[in-house]
Amino acid sequence: MRKTVKVSNITCANCAKSIEGHFNKTYDDINARVNVSASSVVFSYDENKYSEDFLYDELLDLGYYGVKTDEAQKKAIRKDRIDLLVGIIFSIPLLLTMLAHLGNVELPNILMNGYFQWIITTPVLFFAGRRFFVGAYHSIKAKNLGMDALVVIGTTSAYIYSIYETISGSGHNLFFETTAVIITMVLIGNYFENRIKEKTSQTLTGLISLGSKQATVIKDGIEVLTNIDDVKVGDIVIIKGNEKVPIDGIIVEGKTYVDESMLTGESMPVLKEVGSEVVGSSMNILETIKIRVTKVGSETVLAKIIQTVEETALIKPEAQRIADKISGFFVPIVILISVVVFLIYLLIVKTTFADALMPAIAILVVSCPCALGLATPTSISVSSGMAFKKGILYKGGEFFETANKITAIAFDKTGTLTKGIPVITNYIGDEKYLKYTASLEKHSNHPISNAFSDYYKGDYFKVLDYETLIGYGIKGKIDNKDVFVVSISYLEENNIKNPYNDYEKYLKEGKTIFFTVINNSVFNMIAISDELKETSYELVEKLKARNITPYMITGDQELTARYIANKLGIKHVYAKVLPHEKANIIKDIQTKEDFVAFVGDGINDAPALKMADLGFAIGTGSDIAIDTSDVTLMQDDMMSVLYAIDLSKATLKNIYLNFFWAFIYNIAMIPLAAFGIFSPTIAGIGMAFSSLMVVLNALSLKRWKISK
């Protein structure tokens, strides 16, 4: 069982380590992975042993609040606002005391009174800031110190020292305002960070909202509105015009047009009739249909797409894995630096206790491990959202690191570089004999027969004694005449004279040639071709401009394969390849190229997709495509390949920029704090907005455009 749980108080990589460490070490049959940017945990577990309530209870024991409903999410946001409001209201008077310390500003005596400051600081620290104490407690319990521990140690130190000064009667070195303002500034930063992080996960939220909550099931001849979770495989569901298709199934009655743009990006409605598959979340835009349910729950296409998008956000490139290790000992080192600086000021520089305390607190507060944890997931969340709008699903965990290593891409021809739909391009002969050809082809179930039904719109002859001539064509009787639609091989082997001597010209153009033979005489010649996609030309050109070598793999004859490859500008061609041989071809290419990608239709190309260093599956979100590829392209636009590669490169650069900011921030700010360049209050502002900068940089990806 797979379950995604929204958690309201996940803030950084240390939170992720605490949660993952607890579940993965305590329970062998529960796997937990945290998506920091979406503040969620993806669980995989045995539903026969554990319930959802168990997961929520375990999270709560760790100090993390799982959100079960949209209303609970809204409640959590309201709680954040209340905490923030309390912090702001009680911090404003204390901010005024900071002005009094900086200059000759006259303030009411009560504001400068230590006991009054103590009273108004307390609710800020222990009510508005209670989340930091809870988080620090659980991080200490899990031996995994994070941002919460730094905030608690810094603010509590200033608070306790100020209480001592107040009770002792001195009242000259009060730092209540430091405590309150730091808590408030971190809350402000967290609030805006959470709101902005919501934008990075809008794609997943939008996908989830596509799913239907109910379906109209026919039970004993009666239409019953049923919760989608209660619908079973084999149920008959009725879908009226302008209703959303609630679940995956096959049409058993009716004919309509379905808008699948939500999933495939294809704007044109698709004709669906008896036997056609329909996908949950698409829109039935015309007539009432009945479907037999084929997939439910996590097996539906939409559920698998949601799972893929979630998995993408959990990707951890090598840089992030290194950052996670650094964050593990980051906080203890910061605490050690803070203590050392405090002792240096107190024992060597011989300042007052208060003057030594301030830079020590500033070091604790200014340091922020959160930015390190957010560097990867925020960028990938934004990137995957952009890709999904283009009909691209990232899946492979290494894709973002390895896309810039691609030196060669091998393409399956049929259905990938070509449209996969045979069409008649040339008809040579008397038009009246086309009726014979079409009448015979009407009885064939070969894909080529569809080309005749599209080309010929007249009426048909009655055909008797229909037979398939394996490897040659078809035959039958029409008006007591023996009629054949056959290849050139049949003519040559049966010594039938061919009046069309220019047939080789069409073969060189990559076309398949058929002849209509009536009573041993040839009356027409038909050239059929699987036309290249327009975007295939552009893609090959762009790849070569990026020094990526294109290869083509096809089952066609050498002559046909070379002609098509030359049209596209592809020099390296493997012809007469059987489907099961493609993986070996990829292996051969890998001996010549450093890093090889493969683009196929995701069904019969599964072994090759697995063998390649990177696999691109072109399909409509089919199970095999999603399961075997690193990237699933849900549209037939071949330029999606280039978009996926270039966007992943831009994403990796964005991630590295995030890491650069996170490291430079800490490297620069900790020494400045140690030298007393700024106060703990300013440090609190820096800490609050350091993570915000990472998230904003990730959102800047939305301005990215593919280079020409």
Phi and psi in degrees as a GROMACS rama.xvg file:
@    title "Ramachandran Plot"
@    xaxis  label "Phi"
@    yaxis  label "Psi"
@TYPE xy
-119.245  134.14  ARG-2
-144.184  130.381  LYS-3
-102.555  123.99  THR-4
-114.257  122.525  VAL-5
-75.5152  132.815  LYS-6
-124.535  125.888  VAL-7
-74.8064  -22.9015  SER-8
-122.177  33.5037  ASN-9
-84.1959  123.45  ILE-10
-120.787  -28.5952  THR-11
-151.977  -179.264  CYS-12
-63.2437  -28.6721  ALA-13
-68.3444  -34.699  ASN-14
-60.7993  -44.134  CYS-15
-60.8744  -43.4913  ALA-16
-64.3608  -38.5666  LYS-17
-63.311  -46.5887  SER-18
-68.2436  -50.0434  ILE-19
-63.0375  -41.4215  GLU-20
-61.864  -42.3433  GLY-21
-63.4473  -54.5678  HIS-22
-69.3699  -44.1709  PHE-23
-73.4724  -25.3059  ASN-24
-91.0562  -31.9678  LYS-25
-81.9305  -35.8309  THR-26
-123.764  119.456  TYR-27
-68.664  -27.4887  ASP-28
-105.856  20.4074  ASP-29
-125.923  126.349  ILE-30
-113.629  124.691  ASN-31
-120.708  130.57  ALA-32
-130.671  133.873  ARG-33
-102.978  132.358  VAL-34
-102.616  98.8934  ASN-35
-62.5858  -41.8296  VAL-36
-66.4976  -27.615  SER-37
-101.025  1.30797  ALA-38
49.0087  53.8652  SER-39
-142.867  159.948  SER-40
-122.586  129.161  VAL-41
-99.5328  114.565  VAL-42
-102.203  140.278  PHE-43
-122.325  123.02  SER-44
-155.81  168.177  TYR-45
-85.4232  109.464  ASP-46
-68.502  -15.256  GLU-47
-78.3662  -18.9325  ASN-48
-105.275  -31.1498  LYS-49
-128.535  146.008  TYR-50
-105.637  167.926  SER-51
-62.7186  -38.1416  GLU-52
-60.5855  -34.9142  ASP-53
-61.284  -42.9094  PHE-54
-62.7173  -43.9356  LEU-55
-64.1252  -39.6894  TYR-56
-66.1513  -40.901  ASP-57
-64.4148  -41.3944  GLU-58
-60.6388  -42.5981  LEU-59
-63.8908  -38.2447  LEU-60
-63.1066  -26.8535  ASP-61
-85.475  -6.4061  LEU-62
92.6303  16.3652  GLY-63
-115.518  137.405  TYR-64
-103.615  103.805  TYR-65
-72.0168  137.893  GLY-66
-105.238  116.428  VAL-67
-87.5857  -32.1752  LYS-68
-133.736  166.723  THR-69
-61.0493  -36.1531  ASP-70
-65.4454  -39.4706  GLU-71
-64.7795  -35.9342  ALA-72
-64.9479  -42.9601  GLN-73
-63.8986  -36.8393  LYS-74
-64.5013  -40.1599  LYS-75
-64.2468  -39.0589  ALA-76
-65.8862  -40.3778  ILE-77
-62.571  -38.9277  ARG-78
-63.536  -41.055  LYS-79
-59.7842  -41.7179  ASP-80
-66.6597  -39.3883  ARG-81
-64.4262  -45.8579  ILE-82
-58.8466  -43.9935  ASP-83
-64.2088  -41.4046  LEU-84
-63.9755  -43.3984  LEU-85
-60.2749  -44.9471  VAL-86
-60.5247  -44.8561  GLY-87
-66.3395  -47.1228  ILE-88
-59.0039  -46.2467  ILE-89
-82.6104  -16.2639  PHE-90
-85.8034  -24.9824  SER-91
-58.2002  -47.6911  ILE-92
-60.6068  -35.1771  PRO-93
-72.4876  -31.6684  LEU-94
-62.0139  -36.7877  LEU-95
-63.1088  -35.3905  LEU-96
-67.0504  -28.5846  THR-97
-63.8923  -37.3802  MET-98
-64.3031  -37.4159  LEU-99
-65.185  -36.2268  ALA-100
-68.849  -31.2761  HIS-101
-80.687  -26.1513  LEU-102
-156.787  -175.156  GLY-103
-84.5871  71.373  ASN-104
-104.346  124.286  VAL-105
-81.2193  125.629  GLU-106
-128.945  155.283  LEU-107
-56.2563  143.582  PRO-108
-57.6196  -33.4939  ASN-109
-63.0652  -32.7972  ILE-110
-67.3457  -28.1855  LEU-111
-91.0818  -2.26819  MET-112
-76.2224  128.989  ASN-113
-60.9715  -39.835  GLY-114
-67.6858  -37.6441  TYR-115
-64.6284  -44.3049  PHE-116
-63.247  -37.8626  GLN-117
-60.4052  -43.8599  TRP-118
-63.2474  -45.6707  ILE-119
-82.3889  -16.9911  ILE-120
-78.771  -33.5721  THR-121
-56.4149  -48.5973  THR-122
-64.6933  -29.2868  PRO-123
-67.2739  -46.1715  VAL-124
-71.2942  -46.2332  LEU-125
-99.186  -16.2465  PHE-126
-103.254  -63.6057  PHE-127
-63.8044  -32.8454  ALA-128
-99.9559  13.6538  GLY-129
-62.0013  -29.1323  ARG-130
-60.9143  -32.8002  ARG-131
-70.2291  -36.3366  PHE-132
-68.3321  -42.6188  PHE-133
-62.0867  -45.6557  VAL-134
-64.0995  -41.2895  GLY-135
-64.8078  -40.9201  ALA-136
-59.6479  -48.076  TYR-137
-72.1242  -31.8388  HIS-138
-69.728  -37.4738  SER-139
-65.7328  -41.5864  ILE-140
-60.6735  -37.009  LYS-141
-89.1809  3.28729  ALA-142
54.8069  44.8704  LYS-143
-144.363  78.1257  ASN-144
-68.5816  139.344  LEU-145
-134.591  -159.021  GLY-146
-57.9456  -39.1922  MET-147
-57.9764  -40.0133  ASP-148
-63.7872  -39.6317  ALA-149
-64.1746  -43.8937  LEU-150
-63.5801  -45.5178  VAL-151
-63.8772  -46.8606  VAL-152
-62.7317  -44.8074  ILE-153
-65.9679  -50.17  GLY-154
-71.6417  -37.4105  THR-155
-68.6412  -36.1938  THR-156
-60.5409  -47.0225  SER-157
-64.76  -38.5079  ALA-158
-65.0694  -48.1261  TYR-159
-66.3802  -42.0625  ILE-160
-63.7012  -38.2541  TYR-161
-66.3379  -37.1972  SER-162
-62.3453  -43.6012  ILE-163
-59.3699  -45.3979  TYR-164
-63.8619  -37.8101  GLU-165
-67.4273  -47.5616  THR-166
-69.0356  -36.6156  ILE-167
-68.9549  -15.2055  SER-168
92.9494  -5.12242  GLY-169
-69.8577  -62.0875  SER-170
67.765  14.5291  GLY-171
-90.1039  -28.6825  HIS-172
-119.19  70.5548  ASN-173
-96.3474  134.118  LEU-174
-124.512  29.9367  PHE-175
-60.1377  -38.3727  PHE-176
-64.292  -33.0409  GLU-177
-61.0186  -47.5256  THR-178
-59.538  -51.686  THR-179
-66.4714  -45.076  ALA-180
-69.0706  -37.2537  VAL-181
-61.2669  -48.5897  ILE-182
-57.6426  -46.3862  ILE-183
-64.8883  -43.1332  THR-184
-66.9793  -37.9947  MET-185
-66.9487  -38.3118  VAL-186
-63.381  -41.2969  LEU-187
-61.8633  -46.9294  ILE-188
-60.2969  -44.3827  GLY-189
-62.8794  -39.7605  ASN-190
-62.3062  -49.523  TYR-191
-68.6763  -35.4325  PHE-192
-62.0804  -44.0568  GLU-193
-64.3116  -40.0523  ASN-194
-66.2142  -39.6066  ARG-195
-72.5364  -36.6456  ILE-196
-61.1657  -29.791  LYS-197
-61.7264  -32.0831  GLU-198
-68.3421  -31.5394  LYS-199
-72.2244  -18.6953  THR-200
-111.417  19.2645  SER-201
-63.5544  -33.0583  GLN-202
-60.6015  -47.6063  THR-203
-64.6464  -42.7484  LEU-204
-59.8611  -42.2853  THR-205
-65.5951  -38.3564  GLY-206
-63.3692  -44.6847  LEU-207
-62.2337  -37.186  ILE-208
-70.4307  -16.7185  SER-209
-67.5288  -29.3521  LEU-210
-67.3423  143.872  GLY-211
-81.1022  151.568  SER-212
-94.9079  -23.76  LYS-213
-140.791  160.048  GLN-214
-141.239  149.798  ALA-215
-92.8692  105.934  THR-216
-100.361  137.861  VAL-217
-89.7808  113.819  ILE-218
-123.585  117.948  LYS-219
54.8439  38.737  ASP-220
79.8331  2.76903  GLY-221
-113.254  137.333  ILE-222
-79.0989  122.044  GLU-223
-123.894  122.935  VAL-224
-74.5603  118.644  LEU-225
-125.434  140.497  THR-226
-59.3616  140.47  ASN-227
-60.9946  -30.2334  ILE-228
-69.6463  -18.0181  ASP-229
-96.6323  -3.38911  ASP-230
-75.4686  137.22  VAL-231
-113.974  156.395  LYS-232
-60.1808  132.993  VAL-233
98.5035  -16.742  GLY-234
-63.3241  148.58  ASP-235
-98.7011  122.405  ILE-236
-114.854  134.533  VAL-237
-101.057  134.722  ILE-238
-129.032  117.581  ILE-239
-85.2871  167.187  LYS-240
-59.5426  142.23  GLY-241
64.3869  23.4077  ASN-242
-109.895  149.332  GLU-243
-73.8457  138.834  LYS-244
-70.1954  117.925  VAL-245
-78.5242  -23.748  PRO-246
-159.831  161.547  ILE-247
-70.3763  141.132  ASP-248
-172.732  -176.436  GLY-249
-119.518  135.055  ILE-250
-68.4754  127.48  ILE-251
-111.816  -11.3011  VAL-252
-157.965  132.094  GLU-253
103.896  170.463  GLY-254
-147.654  134.301  LYS-255
-159.191  179.678  THR-256
-111.853  139.349  TYR-257
-123.313  131.878  VAL-258
-88.8775  111.5  ASP-259
-106.69  16.9952  GLU-260
-62.1828  -29.0935  SER-261
-59.5807  -31.8412  MET-262
-103.239  -38.5123  LEU-263
-102.508  -17.8431  THR-264
81.1161  -4.75721  GLY-265
-78.8153  119.442  GLU-266
-76.1767  -26.7088  SER-267
-78.9164  132.541  MET-268
-61.3312  151.434  PRO-269
-110.856  133.178  VAL-270
-69.1712  130.053  LEU-271
-127.918  132.762  LYS-272
-138.026  -176.64  GLU-273
-53.5325  127.876  VAL-274
97.5974  -14.9145  GLY-275
-78.0176  146.125  SER-276
-85.9464  140.901  GLU-277
-123.932  150.633  VAL-278
-114.752  135.46  VAL-279
-56.2979  139.535  GLY-280
89.3786  -9.86585  SER-281
-76.6394  169.676  SER-282
-117.244  122.626  MET-283
-79.1093  113.099  ASN-284
-105.108  4.5889  ILE-285
-134.741  -88.5915  LEU-286
-101.403  161.991  GLU-287
-70.9457  136.238  THR-288
-132.646  160.383  ILE-289
-120.002  137.029  LYS-290
-124.647  151.771  ILE-291
-99.4619  123.015  ARG-292
-66.1277  130.003  VAL-293
-112.912  -23.1893  THR-294
-143.268  142.379  LYS-295
-135.814  165.127  VAL-296
57.6871  -131.608  GLY-297
-74.1731  -5.33793  SER-298
-89.4739  -10.4716  GLU-299
-69.9853  158.511  THR-300
-59.9863  -45.2707  VAL-301
-61.4125  -43.4974  LEU-302
-61.7532  -39.346  ALA-303
-69.6562  -35.2029  LYS-304
-66.5403  -44.5016  ILE-305
-59.2335  -42.9881  ILE-306
-61.7972  -40.894  GLN-307
-64.7404  -43.1419  THR-308
-63.08  -41.0071  VAL-309
-62.8286  -44.1743  GLU-310
-61.4304  -36.9348  GLU-311
-60.341  -41.6252  THR-312
-68.3439  -16.2185  ALA-313
-92.8547  -0.134046  LEU-314
-62.1208  137.039  ILE-315
-127.025  97.913  LYS-316
-62.8143  169.073  PRO-317
-56.2293  -39.5071  GLU-318
-60.4343  -38.7593  ALA-319
-71.2252  -36.625  GLN-320
-64.5252  -36.9868  ARG-321
-66.5038  -42.6887  ILE-322
-62.6736  -37.4804  ALA-323
-62.861  -38.7825  ASP-324
-66.7589  -39.9095  LYS-325
-63.4319  -43.5867  ILE-326
-64.415  -21.5394  SER-327
-65.4126  -35.0169  GLY-328
-113.379  7.94161  PHE-329
-62.749  -51.1702  PHE-330
-64.0672  -46.7028  VAL-331
-57.391  -37.9115  PRO-332
-65.4258  -42.4006  ILE-333
-61.4994  -43.613  VAL-334
-61.6916  -41.7182  ILE-335
-62.7971  -44.5896  LEU-336
-60.347  -42.3299  ILE-337
-60.9103  -44.1353  SER-338
-65.0523  -43.5255  VAL-339
-61.8134  -45.3589  VAL-340
-61.3897  -41.5962  VAL-341
-59.7927  -45.0391  PHE-342
-68.7872  -36.2587  LEU-343
-62.3714  -46.8759  ILE-344
-63.6373  -39.9844  TYR-345
-77.1542  -42.1271  LEU-346
-99.4445  -31.7382  LEU-347
-99.5128  -52.349  ILE-348
-72.4939  -24.4786  VAL-349
60.6591  47.5365  LYS-350
-85.7401  177.31  THR-351
-72.1702  164.289  THR-352
-57.7657  -43.0383  PHE-353
-63.9258  -42.6432  ALA-354
-68.7328  -29.0198  ASP-355
-77.0149  -31.2709  ALA-356
-69.6722  -36.4264  LEU-357
-62.1038  -51.2795  MET-358
-65.0189  -31.9572  PRO-359
-63.7101  -43.3605  ALA-360
-66.7276  -40.2475  ILE-361
-59.658  -39.6761  ALA-362
-63.096  -44.9778  ILE-363
-60.8235  -42.8279  LEU-364
-78.9226  -35.9165  VAL-365
-74.4092  -25.2673  VAL-366
-70.9692  140.554  SER-367
-145.222  104.64  CYS-368
-77.9322  -10.538  PRO-369
-62.3504  -40.738  CYS-370
-59.3656  -35.2246  ALA-371
-63.7174  -41.2016  LEU-372
-71.7794  -26.2292  GLY-373
-89.3932  -12.5186  LEU-374
-55.1837  -46.3574  ALA-375
-84.1413  -54.1944  THR-376
-61.8007  -34.0423  PRO-377
-66.7361  -44.7891  THR-378
-64.1245  -43.1241  SER-379
-68.9133  -35.4991  ILE-380
-62.8107  -44.9768  SER-381
-64.3388  -45.662  VAL-382
-62.0008  -45.1333  SER-383
-66.0931  -32.1435  SER-384
-65.5574  -43.6108  GLY-385
-62.9307  -42.4912  MET-386
-64.7559  -40.6262  ALA-387
-61.9638  -35.6953  PHE-388
-63.4869  -22.1562  LYS-389
-96.724  8.64315  LYS-390
76.9694  30.264  GLY-391
-119.067  129.808  ILE-392
-115.805  112.143  LEU-393
-75.7596  142.48  TYR-394
-136.192  -49.3391  LYS-395
-59.6408  131.574  GLY-396
-65.3126  -22.8754  GLY-397
-97.6863  -2.04845  GLU-398
-58.8424  -43.541  PHE-399
-66.7539  -26.0805  PHE-400
-86.8302  -27.8611  GLU-401
-104.676  -12.0396  THR-402
-59.1353  -33.6724  ALA-403
-76.6401  -4.40264  ASN-404
-93.1452  -8.79706  LYS-405
-60.707  125.175  ILE-406
-111.508  -16.8511  THR-407
-151.552  145.868  ALA-408
-128.563  125.341  ILE-409
-99.6117  135.805  ALA-410
-116.037  132.086  PHE-411
-68.5251  145.407  ASP-412
-84.2019  -62.3247  LYS-413
-68.5582  123.017  THR-414
82.2077  -6.75326  GLY-415
-112.794  -69.5066  THR-416
-76.3823  -29.5432  LEU-417
-102.764  169.942  THR-418
-74.0034  -19.1254  LYS-419
77.6131  11.7486  GLY-420
-125.512  107.835  ILE-421
-63.9778  137.267  PRO-422
-133.903  150.025  VAL-423
-78.5733  119.452  ILE-424
-100.685  -26.3491  THR-425
-143.628  133.123  ASN-426
-123.093  119.049  TYR-427
-119.415  120.134  ILE-428
138.004  178.29  GLY-429
-68.306  128.951  ASP-430
-60.299  -27.5215  GLU-431
-67.8623  -21.1133  LYS-432
-84.3727  -9.05499  TYR-433
-62.4389  -30.8461  LEU-434
-62.9844  -37.0129  LYS-435
-63.6956  -46.9702  TYR-436
-61.0804  -49.4014  THR-437
-65.3361  -37.3436  ALA-438
-63.1594  -39.2004  SER-439
-71.5538  -43.4472  LEU-440
-65.4891  -25.3501  GLU-441
-60.5538  -23.331  LYS-442
-91.6532  -3.71201  HIS-443
-91.4009  147.768  SER-444
-105.586  12.4672  ASN-445
-72.7101  143.618  HIS-446
-54.1446  -29.6636  PRO-447
-65.1538  -27.8442  ILE-448
-61.9771  -27.8029  SER-449
-64.4007  -29.544  ASN-450
-63.7529  -35.6856  ALA-451
-72.3998  -40.4854  PHE-452
-66.0845  -29.9746  SER-453
-75.8565  -32.3285  ASP-454
-83.8722  -40.0313  TYR-455
-101.057  127.828  TYR-456
-116.726  11.3253  LYS-457
-90.8021  -166.441  GLY-458
-88.2408  173.794  ASP-459
-122.896  154.677  TYR-460
-80.0698  158.289  PHE-461
-79.6551  131.564  LYS-462
-111.549  132.517  VAL-463
-116.961  159.386  LEU-464
51.6589  43.6146  ASP-465
-66.023  139.828  TYR-466
-151.269  143.021  GLU-467
-93.3325  128.425  THR-468
-99.3304  94.9759  LEU-469
-58.4105  123.786  ILE-470
90.2588  -7.24192  GLY-471
-125.933  -45.167  TYR-472
157.732  -139.683  GLY-473
-139.723  163.335  ILE-474
-148.583  164.162  LYS-475
-174.421  179.467  GLY-476
-112.762  129.625  LYS-477
-129.608  119.785  ILE-478
51.5573  44.8877  ASP-479
62.5767  17.2713  ASN-480
-106.313  139.584  LYS-481
-80.4018  116.248  ASP-482
-116.736  132.323  VAL-483
-125.733  143.305  PHE-484
-121.933  105.992  VAL-485
-138.05  170.723  VAL-486
-87.1056  172.471  SER-487
-63.2963  -29.3017  ILE-488
-61.8581  -39.2336  SER-489
-65.3522  -41.2378  TYR-490
-61.7288  -45.7273  LEU-491
-66.6049  -41.1837  GLU-492
-73.46  -21.8305  GLU-493
-109.652  13.0015  ASN-494
53.9497  42.516  ASN-495
-94.5601  127.367  ILE-496
-67.5717  131.716  LYS-497
-105.744  111.687  ASN-498
-77.7228  -8.30683  PRO-499
-101.828  84.8487  TYR-500
-73.2477  -13.6428  ASN-501
-92.3165  16.3293  ASP-502
-61.3636  -29.6131  TYR-503
-64.1661  -26.4613  GLU-504
-60.235  -39.7378  LYS-505
-74.0726  -33.8759  TYR-506
-63.7604  -39.6908  LEU-507
-65.7113  -23.0961  LYS-508
-85.9025  7.74317  GLU-509
80.7212  19.8949  GLY-510
-100.904  154.725  LYS-511
-96.5742  133.05  THR-512
-111.405  133.139  ILE-513
-128.088  151.521  PHE-514
-124.829  144.341  PHE-515
-99.7112  121.151  THR-516
-113.769  124.462  VAL-517
-121.85  117.27  ILE-518
49.8379  49.3246  ASN-519
69.064  15.8216  ASN-520
-121.461  137.647  SER-521
-86.3521  128.668  VAL-522
-117.989  -11.9681  PHE-523
-161.721  165.543  ASN-524
-131.948  134.357  MET-525
-122.715  127.724  ILE-526
-103.566  127.893  ALA-527
-121.218  138.304  ILE-528
-138.895  145.934  SER-529
-95.4649  102.4  ASP-530
-71.3727  147.342  GLU-531
-71.5212  145.975  LEU-532
-70.4266  142.088  LYS-533
-59.6496  -36.5677  GLU-534
-74.8439  -13.4525  THR-535
-64.8829  -39.0119  SER-536
-60.7975  -49.0747  TYR-537
-64.0332  -40.5099  GLU-538
-62.3958  -47.7462  LEU-539
-60.378  -41.6183  VAL-540
-62.0018  -44.6136  GLU-541
-67.9916  -37.5874  LYS-542
-63.9873  -44.8961  LEU-543
-64.3115  -33.6051  LYS-544
-65.4376  -24.178  ALA-545
-97.0209  13.7911  ARG-546
61.2298  33.8725  ASN-547
-106.974  122.628  ILE-548
-83.9136  123.886  THR-549
-87.1672  142.043  PRO-550
-124.427  152.751  TYR-551
-125.308  134.472  MET-552
-120.732  124.522  ILE-553
-148.713  156.628  THR-554
-88.1602  -1.33929  GLY-555
-66.4419  162.041  ASP-556
-63.9116  158.043  GLN-557
-56.9343  -42.2238  GLU-558
-63.2813  -47.2323  LEU-559
-64.6851  -43.9939  THR-560
-61.3022  -43.3429  ALA-561
-64.8562  -39.5446  ARG-562
-61.4237  -47.7713  TYR-563
-65.697  -41.8163  ILE-564
-62.3817  -40.6943  ALA-565
-64.4628  -37.8652  ASN-566
-59.8463  -37.7981  LYS-567
-85.5047  -17.5179  LEU-568
87.8117  25.3183  GLY-569
-98.6309  122.645  ILE-570
-88.1307  -30.2172  LYS-571
-99.8292  114.743  HIS-572
-131.178  135.801  VAL-573
-114.843  115.405  TYR-574
-108.837  166.176  ALA-575
54.4023  39.2052  LYS-576
-96.1411  127.168  VAL-577
-79.7388  154.136  LEU-578
-52.8451  -41.0964  PRO-579
-74.2133  -10.5399  HIS-580
-90.3947  -8.86101  GLU-581
-63.5029  -37.3703  LYS-582
-62.2646  -38.3927  ALA-583
-67.8499  -33.9628  ASN-584
-63.9175  -43.6811  ILE-585
-59.8788  -41.5279  ILE-586
-61.9964  -38.467  LYS-587
-65.8622  -43.0602  ASP-588
-63.0188  -34.7827  ILE-589
-65.3103  -21.0139  GLN-590
-75.7575  -16.9924  THR-591
-104.94  -25.6408  LYS-592
-119.431  151.836  GLU-593
-71.1527  -41.5082  ASP-594
-147.205  116.975  PHE-595
-114.964  129.132  VAL-596
-106.311  156.119  ALA-597
-131.233  138.125  PHE-598
-119.132  118.842  VAL-599
-144.344  -176.796  GLY-600
-85.9068  -0.711306  ASP-601
81.2538  2.466  GLY-602
-113.507  -76.9577  ILE-603
-79.2855  -4.65263  ASN-604
-98.761  10.5744  ASP-605
-54.763  -45.9545  ALA-606
-60.9329  -39.4564  PRO-607
-68.7361  -36.6958  ALA-608
-62.388  -37.7217  LEU-609
-72.8985  -38.2668  LYS-610
-69.4847  -34.8654  MET-611
-65.4476  155.768  ALA-612
-64.4939  -33.3477  ASP-613
-140.437  137.335  LEU-614
-117.277  130.703  GLY-615
-111.825  118.863  PHE-616
-104.297  125.24  ALA-617
-96.4304  120.807  ILE-618
-172.981  -160.803  GLY-619
-120.263  43.9088  THR-620
78.6245  22.3921  GLY-621
-65.3511  155.473  SER-622
-54.354  -48.8276  ASP-623
-64.9432  -35.6248  ILE-624
-64.2166  -47.2517  ALA-625
-67.6343  -36.8797  ILE-626
-74.2107  -31.3729  ASP-627
-103.386  -14.8198  THR-628
-105.53  161.276  SER-629
-84.8137  -27.907  ASP-630
-138.023  132.029  VAL-631
-107.856  125.592  THR-632
-103.074  110.334  LEU-633
-86.5603  -1.85274  MET-634
-116.434  162.681  GLN-635
-86.758  -0.0794045  ASP-636
-69.5221  111.25  ASP-637
-66.299  -21.1192  MET-638
-67.2807  -11.9892  MET-639
-61.6674  -29.8179  SER-640
-60.8116  -48.2375  VAL-641
-67.5904  -39.3589  LEU-642
-61.0088  -43.7913  TYR-643
-62.2565  -42.2683  ALA-644
-67.3404  -50.5646  ILE-645
-66.2478  -37.7839  ASP-646
-66.0804  -38.4984  LEU-647
-65.1949  -36.72  SER-648
-64.497  -43.685  LYS-649
-63.6792  -36.1992  ALA-650
-65.7444  -42.9613  THR-651
-63.0855  -40.5179  LEU-652
-62.2972  -39.5552  LYS-653
-64.4104  -40.4204  ASN-654
-62.6783  -45.2088  ILE-655
-64.0821  -35.998  TYR-656
-64.7801  -38.0092  LEU-657
-61.1973  -45.0516  ASN-658
-64.4748  -40.1544  PHE-659
-58.62  -46.8036  PHE-660
-62.2204  -45.6253  TRP-661
-61.894  -43.5007  ALA-662
-72.4143  -46.1497  PHE-663
-61.4569  -40.2326  ILE-664
-56.4206  -51.9842  TYR-665
-69.3627  -39.2284  ASN-666
-62.7864  -37.3815  ILE-667
-82.5764  -41.4354  ALA-668
-76.598  -34.5303  MET-669
-63.5501  -46.5338  ILE-670
-63.1721  -38.8059  PRO-671
-61.7598  -40.1676  LEU-672
-66.0547  -39.637  ALA-673
-63.6397  -34.5101  ALA-674
-87.3478  6.92379  PHE-675
69.8668  25.0281  GLY-676
-65.7714  -34.7203  ILE-677
-136.335  161.795  PHE-678
-81.6764  166.168  SER-679
-58.6193  -31.1356  PRO-680
-64.0595  -46.0159  THR-681
-63.8616  -36.4738  ILE-682
-61.0997  -39.2176  ALA-683
-61.2104  -39.3329  GLY-684
-64.3133  -43.3672  ILE-685
-61.7882  -43.1927  GLY-686
-63.6951  -42.2104  MET-687
-62.1127  -35.2987  ALA-688
-103.445  -1.02686  PHE-689
-65.6445  -44.3971  SER-690
-68.2267  -35.0086  SER-691
-59.7541  -37.8899  LEU-692
-64.954  -37.2572  MET-693
-64.349  -44.0643  VAL-694
-66.4412  -41.6842  VAL-695
-64.5913  -38.3612  LEU-696
-64.0513  -39.6346  ASN-697
-61.8127  -41.6809  ALA-698
-66.8374  -21.9103  LEU-699
-64.9638  -17.267  SER-700
-58.0334  -27.7265  LEU-701
-62.705  -17.723  LYS-702
-86.6373  -3.10585  ARG-703
-68.9532  139.441  TRP-704
-128.103  142.774  LYS-705
-65.5281  137.393  ILE-706
-74.5223  148.754  SER-707
